[in-house]
Amino acid sequence: MIKLRSKRFCRSLSKLTSTSTSSGAAMVDSGCRGVGEIKWEVRPGGMLVQKREDFDQSSGETIIKVRVSTGSQWHDISIEATSTFGELKVVLSLVTGLEPREQRILFRGKERDDGDYLHMVGVGDMDKVLLLEDPAIKERKLHAFAREQALGNARRTISV
């Protein structure tokens, strides 16, 4: 792995102060040590590219936290980045009580299919996802509830 420190390859808030290092020719910006530093690596073909984010070394998977809005409530869900939206629905069914088939998940304004992978769509750590109840299933539930109420009222009037 190669670490390049230069003003050109560094994201920094402080552009005014810079010092030169005595061991090398690279210029180091005082605000560039840490979060804003870009790490580079050389691929087997010899290409110099920005280093990918480090994965969890124990399992090889990255755990991300997704913030899910159900309208009036927020749920913070920890899930692997390589999971699908279907797997996210299963986890959400434990939290919200809605069955996975009753859920619709929207990310960046689009409804996502159960087979879409979170990392392929661009879901990152602390991204927001909207959870809606499927309107067709919600309507069926309301009709079934109204039917039960009507049958209950009819039974009470017959028995009186």
Helices and strands as residue ranges (DSSP letters): E 2-3, E 18-20, E 27-29, G 30-32, E 39-42, E 48-50, E 63-69, E 74-80, H 85-96, G 100-102, E 103-107, E 110-111, H 118-121, E 127-133, H 135-159
